[in-house]
């Protein structure tokens, strides 16, 4: 029982509790309980009204559009666009996670179901897989269920009309009535084979962060010994910067080669992926090295915490996160900009498709290279301390 009287034991309990709370918040607090909400989806209604025998107009597309946009239970934020081309351009520009395209013959197709020559309409569900695999899956499921429900409702209405007329219908018409709307699914910007279901950009970003951190740490420790041996601090840190950028460039190239050769990751442009990974690794290395040179080894705690808080968010769409997580972590973490930019490179057309994420990484790299080089003029504590004055002995 004497062990319970030791202060070190209770200090250890406090430390373990703090570690569990901090890393629990990092790994679980930001993502547990997340749910999709307000996912941007384009809606294209091309349906043309069909004339009924009574002289009235049947506008199934307008009715369907109202049902979808007024349904508050769906985690979808609809944007009505005027053409299929406009919707596909929005998918290419990463404005939408998906699109629902209602054809021009929806109303006329529904009217033709009871005729000898039924012509069911085909509704197209387009999912933007490269933008985010998780969000595109939700879009496909939600839109698929909505259109199946609408198809079943239209089927019941047509059967009711036929029952009132008590007329016989052909086998083909009967089959068409059971599926009055044909649903076609299409994937744009696919992730490709062995891309971890579209999560490869997040995984590569994490690996690059760790590789850059190890590189920065080794060079920092090496520089400390070199400076202690009498080398000029300015030249040492300049050499550290150049060496680090070269090492992360080689490391990013090796990472691309390893992913494609060892694990069969399909890459639309290996060269573009390597160059952007080099930019990511450079931004990470400069950030990490600047903090290490200004703060010292305690900077490792900051960098490790930053990594653990950022990792769970890299493969998640912001529409799945709480407002607190979006504002306090997702909005500024460098790893998010890296993963999002890498997703643009890998799935949306290479370096030409990189938007503001690339500019942000260049800004991070530029700011921290200035801080890193500025650390070369920082004096060590021993040099800052005034020299001790010699002790004067009293004259006898």
N, C-alpha and C positions, 0 to 999 in steps of 0.2 A: 504493500500500500504506500510505501515511501515514494514511489514514482509519481503518485498523484499530487505530491507536495512540491514537485519540481515546477518552477515557472516556465521552463523551456517546453514542457509538455503542453501547457495551456496556450502558450504562444503558437506552438505548432498547430493546435486545433483551430485557432483563429485564422492562421495562414491558409490552412486547407479549406476552411469555410469561404474565405475570400476568393480563393482560386476557383472553387466550384461555382460561386455566384457569378464571377466575371466571365469564366469560360462557358458557363451555362447560358448566360445572356448572349454571348457571342455566337454560340452554335445553335441555340434553340429559340431564344427570346425573339429574334427578328423574323423567324420563319414559321414557327408553330402557330397554328390557327389561321394561316393565310387562306384567302379564298379569292377567286376571280371576281372582278367588278369593273364595270365600264370598259370592257375590252373593245377597242375600235374596230368596227367591221363596216365595209361598204355595202350598200344596198342599191342594186340596179333593177328598176322595174321598167321593162320594155313592152309590157303587155298592151295590146290594142283591144278596145272594147269590141265585143261581138254582139250582133243584132239578134234579139229574141223574136220568135214568131209573133209575139204581141206588139212588136215595134219598139220595145224598151231595149236598153243597152245592158249587157252583162260585163261588169268590170271586175273580174276576179283578181287581177293584179293590184288594183287599188284597195280592194278588201283585204288582201293578204298583207299588203304594206302596212295598213292600219293596225292589223292584228299584231304584227311583229313589233312595230315601233311603240305601241301602247302597252306592250307586255313588260311590266316592271319586274317580273320574276326572272327574266333572262339577264345574265351578267354581260350584256352587250350594249355598247354605245354606237348606235346606228348613224351612218353618214350617207344620205341619199345622193347619189351621183347620177349624171344624165346619160352615161354611156358605159358600155363594157370596157372600151379603151381607156376611159378616165379611171375606172376602178383598177384596171391592171397597172396603169401608171402609178397609182397610189400604192399598190402592193410593191412595185419595184422601188419606190421611194421610201418604203418602210413606214407608211402612214397607217396601214391597216394590217391586222393579223389574218384577215380573211375577207371574202366577198360572197354575197348571195346574188346570183344573176337570174332574174325572172324573165323568161323569153317572151317574144311578141305574141306567140300563139297560145298563151295560157287560157284565155277566155274561150277562144274558138275551139281549142282542143277539148276543153271541158264540155262544150256543147256537142261535140262530135261523138262523145262516148256512147250514146244510145243509138247512134246510126250504124248502118252496116259496115262503114269504113271508119272506125275510131282512130283518132290521131292524138294520143296523149302528149302533153307538153313535157319538155325536159328542163328541169331547174338545175343550175350548176352551183355547186358549193366549192369555192376556191379557198384553200388554206395556204398561208404564207409560212411554210415550215421553217425556213431559214431565219425568220425574225425571232421566233422562240418556239421550241418544240412543245413545251407544256401549254402555252397559250393556243397554239394552232390545234392541238388535240382537243382542248375545251371547245374551241370554235366549231370544229368538225362535229363533235358530239351534240352540242347545243343546237346547231342549225339542222343537223340531220334529224334530231328528235322533233324539232318544230315543223319541218317539212313533212315528216311522216304523219304527224298529228293533223296537219292541214289536208294531206292527201286522204286520210281516213274520213275526215269531216266531209270533204267533197264527194267521196264515194257514197257516204250515207245519203247525201242530198240527191244524187243522181238515182240511186236505188229507190228512194222515196217517190221521185217523179215517175219512174218506170212502173212502180207498183200502182200508182194512181191511174196510169194509162192502160195497165194490164196488157201490155204488148210483149210479144216474144222478141228475144234478142239473140244474136249469133254468139257462138262460143268466143270469137275474138273480141266482140264487144263486152262480153261478160268479164273476160280477163282484163280488159282495159279499165272497166269500172272498178275492179278491185285495186288497181294501181293507177288512179287518174293522173298522178304526177310522177314522172320518172326522175329520180334523183341521181345526178352524176357528180362525182367527187373528183377534184383536180388539185394537185400539189404544185405550187410554184416555189422556186428557189429551194429545192430539196437539199437536205443536209449531206447526202451521199453515204456511201458504205463505210462502216466502221468509224462513224463520227459520234459514237455514244449517244445516238438518237438526237443529234443536234446540240449536244452539250460539250462537244470537243473544244470550242473556244474558251469556255470557262476552265476546263482542265488544263489546257496549254498555258493559260494565264497564271494559274496557280503554280505550275511547274517552273515557269519563267521567273516568278517572284522568288521562289526558293533558290533557284540557280543564281539569280542576281544578288540575293542576300548572302549566300555563301561566298560569292566572289567579292562583294564589298567587305565582308568581315575578314577574309584572309588578307586582302590588300591593306585594310586598316591596321591589323596587327603587324603586318610586315613593315608598314610605314612607321609605326611607333618605334620599332627596333632601329630602323634606319635613321630616324631623326635623333634617337638617343645616342646613336653612334657618332653624331656630329654633322650629318648631312643637312643641307639647307631645306627648310620646311617648304619653301615655294616650289623648288624643283621636285621634291618628293611627291607633293600633292598633285602637281601637274602630271608627273609620271603615273601616279595612281589613276587619274582620270583617263588618260589615254589607254593604259593597260586594261582598265575595266571595260571601256567601250569595245575594245578589240575582243576581249574574252567573251562578253555577252553576245557579240556578233557571231563568233564561232559557235557558242553554245546554242544560239537560236537556230543556226543552220543544222547543227547536229540533232536538235530536237525535231525539226521538220523531217529530216532523213530517218530518224528513228521511228517517228509516228507512221510514216508511209511505208518504210521497208520492213520494220519489225512487226507492226500491228495492222498493216494494210489500210491505213486511213486514206480515204479518197480525198484528194485535194485538187480543186479546179486549177489552181496556179500555185505550185510549190514555191516559186521564186517570190511572188507577191506575199505569200504567207511568211516566208523567211524574213523579208525586208521589214514587214510590219512587226513581227516578233522581235526583230533587232531594235526597232523603235521602242517597243514595250520594255524590253530588257534594259535599254539605255536609260529610259525615264525612271525605271525602278532602281537601277544601280546608282544613279545620281542622287535620287531622293534618299536612299538608304545611306550612301556614303557621306552625304552632307550632314545628316543627323549624327552619324557615328563620329565624324570629325569635330562637330560642335559640342555634342553632349557626352560622347564617350560610350562605354559599354552599356550604361543604362538605356541608351537608345534602342537596344535590342528588345527590351520589354515593350516599348511603344510599337516597334515594327511587327513583333509577333502578335500583339493584340490587334493591330490593324488588319493583319492577314486573317485571323480567326473571325473577326467581325464581318469581314468582307466575303469570305469564301462561300457561305450559304446563299448569298445574293446573286452570284455571278450568272447562274443559269435560270434565274427567275425573271419573269416579266414584271415591270414596276406596278402593273395593274393588279398583281396578286399580293402586293405588300401593303402593310398598314401605312397610314399617313405619317406616323412617327418614324417608322423605319425608312421611308422614302426621304423624309426631311433631314434626319439626323445621321444616316449612314449612306444610303444609296446615292444621294444627290452629290456627294463629294469624294467618295472613296476612289483612289486612282485605279484600283483593280477593276472597278466597274467600267470605266472608260476604256480600259485595255480590252476587256472581254467583248464589249459591244463593238468596238472598232474591228477587232479580229473577226467577229461574226460577219461584219459587212464585207471584209476582204474575202472570207472563205465562201460565202453563200450569195453575195450580191454583185460579183463582178470584179473582184480584185481591188487594187489600190485606187482605181478611178472612182470606186463607190464609197470611199471613206469620207465621212462628213465631219461634224464637229468633234467627234471622239479623237480623230487623229490630231486636230489642232490643239485639243486639250493636252494630249500627251506631249506634243512639241512644247507647249507652254510649261508643263511640269518639268520637262528636261531642261529647258532654258533657264527657268528660275533656280533650280537646284544646282545647276552647274556653276552659276554665279555664286551661290552660297558655298559650294564646295571649294571653289578657288579662293573665295574670301577667307576661308578657314586657314589659308596659308599664312596670313598675317597675324593670326591669333597667337599670342604669346603663351608659353607654358607658365604655370604658376610659379615655377622655380625662377623663371626669368623676370616675372613681374615683381617678385618679392624684393625689397631693398636689401642690399648687402648688409650683413651684420657688422656693427661697428666693433672694433677690437676693445677688449676690456682693459681699462687703464688701472694699473695697480698703484696703490697709494705709496708715496715716497716716504721712506723711513728716515 
